Amino acid sequence: MSIPTDSPKENHIKTSKMVIIFNMYFSIVIPVYNGEKTISKALTSVANQKIRNFEVIVIDDGSTDSTLNEAQNFVTNHPDLDITIISNINRGRSVSRNIGVIAAKGDFICFLDADDEFKEDHLSEFSKAISSYPEIGFFFADGETHRQDDSWEKFSGFLDRLMQRGDCWDVEGDYVLFNDSFPNTLALGSLIPMCSTAIKRDVLILSGLFNPSFSVGEDFELWFRISLTNPMVAINKQLSNIYHHEDNTSNPKNSYRNTIKSLAVNRFILESNPTLNSDLVQIFNQKISKQLSSLLYYASYISPTEVLMVISEQPVVKYGHSVFSLKQLIKSILKTIFKRKLPQTQY
């Protein structure tokens, strides 16, 4: 992944007078696109950290609003912080995060989305965890979720939900140590919040960074890839505020598009990891099969021809020992459409 070809001096706006570079520990990477309403709040949560051994890298992903001005004003008003702003053309979150990682000077990378926040003990808690487990290259913590619905009402955050999926962990005080079977649990779906991670820069670089092809599930794909070769430790504390905004995902057309994108991620994981154990292969095949079945539901909302074309591009999908062929999929789509068009009989 290459940094934009513009001159770094022209692209970077820095203020750093009080942070000593060779003591740098954390690099906080913040990608932002049209975040004029939230970027200052996110940066303020960083400024309120209890420790100061960090730098901040803001990557403006071609915003068309006043995001860049808001970030620059924050820099001007906080000369005690080491903040770099990189202005980039719009290339997506994955590219922006990769640019931030490459530009970073810290040993550990912390990601923060512009509409989320760190709690004030975020970095200090990660610092303690790193000191306790110096051999670990991937740490994450729980996050406090703020939603407009009650879909997670019975869960206080992410970590408890993740731990209920399987017996793949041990607890040591405030820390959860995941064992070698954790990839099987993680494969069911990522519950590792982007803004609650602290990852060794070297681990990210060696793992290949975020795949720029994905705009949905890019974090899940990278976390899973890293979990195959790196042990992980979680902090059983909520160290970030994560805001889930209304994005019309309940709209069938939006759900259809997101299903297509998630399907591509799962297919990529299977095809790019030929040595996955049989349990993982089965998990991903089952996920793909469910996603293909979901497309059947959307067939009456989207062009049936388009749905058929998408499904026809997929290899045969295994349901354990049985096979769900393209012929069966087409049959199911037609049946689904026919049923939806039938008038409801009143009894």
C-alpha positions, 0 to 999 in steps of 0.5 A: 500500500503506497502513501499518496504521491504528493510531497509529504511536506505538502500533505502533512500538517504537524504540531509536535513540540512536547512528545519525544519520538523515541519514547513513542508507544501508541499511534492513533489512526483516525480515518474520516470522510465527511465527519465535520460533526464528529471529528472534534469530539473524537479528537477530544477523547484522545486529548483527554487520555491519562497518558501522553506517549502517543501520536495521532494520525488523521487521514481525511479521505477526500471529504467534501465538507469542512472536516479538514478545517475542523481537524486543522482547527483542533491541531491549532488549539492543541499544540501540546499534542503530536497530530499529523493530518494526511489529506487524501483523495477518496479511496475508502476506509481500508486504504486510509487506515493502511496509509495511517499504519505505514506513516505511524512511528508508534510500536502499537496502533490504535484505530479510532473512527471519527464518530466514536470515542476513547474513554479516558483510560483507554491508552493507560489500560492498554499500556498495562496490558502490554506490560503484563503480556509483552509477547502478545501482539494483538490486544482488544477491549470491550466497548460500550455500545450506543444504539438506536434500537434494543437489538443488543439489550441483553448484552452490555457490550461485545466481549460477553457476547463473544465469550458466550460463543465457545470455550476458547479462553481463560481469565486472568484478572481483568484479562481474557486469554484466547487459545488456539481454537479462537479462530473457530469462534471468531469465524462466526463473525467479528465482535472485536470493535475497531476502536477497541484494539491495540495492535503491534505495527509489525503484526499489521505490516506482516499480516498485509494490512486491510484489504482495500477491496472490501468496504464491509467486513474488512476488519473481520477479514484482517482480525481473522487473518491475524488470529491464525498466527497470533495469540490475542488477549482481551481486556475485560473493560469497556474502553470506548464508546461505539455509536451505531447510527441509523443507516437504513440497513433494514431496507431490502436493497441496502441489506442485499448490497451488504450481503453481497459484500459480506459474501465476497469476504467469506469467499475470499477467506476460504479461497485464500486460506487453503490450509484451514482446518475442516471445522473452519471450512465448514463454518465458512461454507455454512455462512456462505450458504446462509448468505446465498439463501438470504439473497433468495429473500431479496429476489422479489425486491431486487431484479430476480435476474440480477440475483440469479447472476450473482448466485450463478457466479458462486461455486457449489456450496456445501452444507456439511455432506449435502450440496446446494446446487445452482439448479436448486437455488434457481428453483428456490428463487422462482418459488419465493417470487411466486409465493410473494406474488400470490394474493393472501387468502382470507379464512 
